[in-house]
Amino acid sequence: MTPEEESDALLDALAAGEAPDRRDPAARVLAVLRGDVVDQWRSSVSMTPST
């Protein structure tokens, strides 16, 4: 697998909500960042007043 294919596979897995390889520090950082973004999105959606 080429580095580009590995990157694509990692991003596809993160987009699908799958856990990345825990041995890869970059994958762990991306997973944490994705989790933060999802949590912030859920917070902002729940705080948005309905019209």
C-alpha positions in Angstrom: 0.0 0.0 0.0 1.4 3.4 -1.0 1.6 6.2 1.6 -1.2 8.0 -0.3 -3.4 4.9 0.0 -2.6 4.5 3.7 -3.6 8.2 4.3 -6.8 7.7 2.3 -7.6 4.6 4.3 -7.0 6.4 7.6 -9.2 9.3 6.6 -11.9 7.0 5.4 -11.9 5.1 8.7 -12.0 8.3 10.7 -14.9 9.6 8.6 -16.8 6.4 9.2 -16.2 6.7 13.0 -13.8 3.8 13.2 -11.0 3.7 15.7 -7.6 4.1 14.0 -4.4 2.1 14.7 -3.5 3.0 18.2 0.2 2.5 17.5 0.3 5.4 15.1 0.6 8.7 17.0 -0.7 10.8 14.0 -3.8 8.6 13.8 -4.4 9.1 17.5 -4.2 12.8 17.2 -6.5 12.9 14.3 -9.0 10.7 16.1 -8.9 13.0 19.2 -9.4 16.1 17.0 -12.3 14.4 15.2 -13.9 13.6 18.5 -13.6 17.2 19.7 -15.1 18.5 16.5 -18.0 16.1 16.8 -18.6 17.0 20.4 -18.5 20.7 19.6 -20.9 20.2 16.8 -23.4 18.3 19.0 -23.1 21.0 21.6 -23.8 23.8 19.2 -26.7 21.9 17.7 -28.3 21.2 21.0 -27.9 24.9 22.1 -29.4 26.3 18.8 -32.9 27.7 19.6 -35.7 26.4 17.5 -37.7 28.9 15.4 
